[in-house]
Amino acid sequence: MRKTFRSKDNKAYWQHRWESIDADDVMLNHESYPLKFAIKAINYNKRNQKILEAGCGAGRILSYLHNKNYDVIGIDFIDNAISKIKNKYQNIRAEVGDIINTNFDKNYFDTILAFGLYHNFEVDNVKKALLETKRILKKNGILCFSFRADNLQNYILDKIKTKNNSKNTEFHKLNLKEDELIKLLKFYNLEIIEKEYVVNMPLLFHFKFFRSKEQKEFNEHLGRRDGYTLNKIGRALDKILRFFLIKHYCNVYVFFAIKTDLD
């Protein structure tokens, strides 16, 4: 277990981030995180399911599912993000909410998606969030979530971003090892049915030389819609790194788990 620190606390960080960009366009790249995994999770269940996206952020997944006419609602603890989503997409269901303590009934959702959510909490609140997630998930319901990996790539990136900055004293992210996450899920009787090592923003994307022509100049809005794309050289090197070093090169773990008991 390792913690990442920044100059702003977690909520202040997300408040600033969602204030600085518009609501997302509908995500387009079906082979990119997180849309690839959202679709896969939904396909475990029947078509007329109730779906929650917890931590919907600027809305790239929520808007995709909304436009596909799924029965989906999104929550996020940053009110500005929710306001932007609702202003952009007509009749979309989005509300301010915290996965640690929601207003949903027990056993309500068939599928819960939580990409980049739980690692924003200290470990005690991760446990509370998983308890609440389980409470509102139906028996045999699917939870699909990502969690920041405690591995070499994230360690290097954190060192680069915090180098010589004495102001980085506020908790930012929790990094867990794969076995630590597995123990947590087992403790709450969430049975793992699949897991993957996933590269969200490739390490190479941090270097302009390896970026695709369309994303040579960093544009978060574009990257969130299309995925963070590399040029031909970058893709070739990225493929090698994924093949030989994926456990150290991935950004996040993605888990698919099923609730096997009835609360």
VENZIBEL-V972877 format. One record per pair of residues at least 4 apart in sequence whose C-alpha atoms are under 7 Angstrom apart, sorted by the first residue. I is the first residue (numbers start at 0). J is the second residue. Records with the same first field share a line. If there is no record, write none. Layout:
I: J ; J
This chain:
0: 149 ; 174 ; 175 ; 176
1: 149 ; 173 ; 174 ; 175
2: 172 ; 173 ; 174
3: 157 ; 170 ; 171 ; 172 ; 173
4: 167 ; 168 ; 169 ; 170 ; 171 ; 172
5: 167 ; 168 ; 169 ; 170 ; 171
6: 166 ; 167 ; 168 ; 169
7: 11 ; 12 ; 169
8: 12 ; 169 ; 170 ; 171
9: 13 ; 119 ; 170 ; 171
10: 14
11: 15
12: 16
13: 17
14: 18 ; 77
15: 19
16: 20
17: 57 ; 79 ; 80
18: 79
21: 83
22: 57 ; 58 ; 83 ; 84 ; 87
23: 57 ; 58 ; 59 ; 220
24: 59 ; 224
25: 59 ; 60 ; 62 ; 63 ; 224
26: 59 ; 60 ; 63 ; 224 ; 225
27: 224 ; 225
28: 225 ; 226
29: 34 ; 35
30: 35
31: 35 ; 226
32: 36 ; 199
33: 37 ; 114
34: 38 ; 60
35: 39
36: 40
37: 41 ; 112
38: 42
39: 43
40: 141 ; 143
41: 110
48: 70 ; 109
49: 70 ; 71 ; 108 ; 109 ; 110
50: 70 ; 71 ; 72 ; 108 ; 109 ; 110 ; 111
51: 71 ; 72 ; 73 ; 108 ; 110 ; 111 ; 112
52: 61 ; 72 ; 73 ; 74 ; 111 ; 112 ; 113
53: 73 ; 74 ; 75 ; 98 ; 112 ; 113
54: 74 ; 75 ; 113 ; 116
55: 61 ; 73 ; 74 ; 75
56: 75 ; 80
57: 80 ; 84
58: 62 ; 84
59: 63 ; 224
60: 64
61: 65 ; 73
62: 66
63: 67
64: 68 ; 69 ; 71
65: 69 ; 71 ; 91
71: 92
72: 92 ; 93
73: 92 ; 93 ; 94
74: 93 ; 94 ; 95 ; 96
75: 81 ; 94 ; 95 ; 96 ; 97
76: 95 ; 96 ; 97
77: 81 ; 95
78: 82 ; 95
79: 83
80: 84
81: 85 ; 93 ; 94 ; 95
82: 86
83: 87
84: 88
85: 89 ; 91 ; 93
96: 101
97: 101
98: 128 ; 131 ; 132
99: 127 ; 128 ; 131
100: 131
103: 107 ; 135
104: 135
105: 134 ; 135
106: 134 ; 135 ; 136 ; 137 ; 138
107: 135 ; 136 ; 137
108: 135 ; 136 ; 137
109: 136 ; 137 ; 140 ; 141
110: 140 ; 141 ; 142
111: 141 ; 142 ; 143
112: 142 ; 143 ; 144
113: 143 ; 144 ; 145
114: 144 ; 145
115: 145 ; 146
117: 125 ; 146
118: 146 ; 147 ; 172 ; 173 ; 174
119: 171 ; 172 ; 173
120: 124 ; 125 ; 172 ; 173
121: 125 ; 173
122: 126
123: 127
124: 128
125: 129
126: 130
127: 131
128: 132
129: 133
130: 134
131: 135
132: 136
133: 258
134: 262
136: 140
138: 258 ; 259 ; 260 ; 261
139: 257 ; 258 ; 259
140: 257 ; 258
141: 255 ; 256 ; 257 ; 258
142: 255 ; 256 ; 257
143: 254 ; 255 ; 256
144: 253 ; 254 ; 255
145: 251 ; 252 ; 253 ; 254
146: 251 ; 252 ; 253
147: 174 ; 175 ; 250 ; 251 ; 252
148: 174 ; 175 ; 176 ; 250 ; 251 ; 252
149: 153 ; 174 ; 175 ; 176
150: 154 ; 247
151: 155 ; 247
152: 156 ; 247 ; 248
153: 157 ; 250
154: 158
155: 159
156: 160
157: 161
158: 162
161: 167
175: 179 ; 180
176: 180
177: 181
178: 182
179: 183
180: 184
181: 185
182: 186
183: 187
184: 188 ; 189 ; 190
185: 189 ; 190
188: 258 ; 259
189: 256 ; 257 ; 258 ; 259
190: 256 ; 257 ; 258 ; 259
191: 254 ; 255 ; 256 ; 257
192: 255 ; 256 ; 257
193: 254 ; 255
194: 253 ; 254 ; 255
195: 252 ; 253 ; 254
196: 245 ; 246 ; 249 ; 251 ; 252 ; 253
197: 249 ; 250 ; 251 ; 252 ; 253
198: 249 ; 250 ; 251
199: 250
200: 204 ; 227
203: 209 ; 233
204: 209 ; 210 ; 229
207: 215
209: 229 ; 230 ; 232 ; 233
210: 214 ; 215 ; 228 ; 229 ; 230 ; 233
211: 215 ; 228 ; 229 ; 230
212: 230
214: 218
218: 222
219: 223
220: 224
221: 225
222: 226 ; 227
229: 233 ; 234
230: 234
231: 235
232: 236
233: 237
234: 238
235: 239
236: 240
237: 241
238: 242
239: 243
240: 244 ; 245 ; 248
241: 245 ; 248
244: 248
245: 249
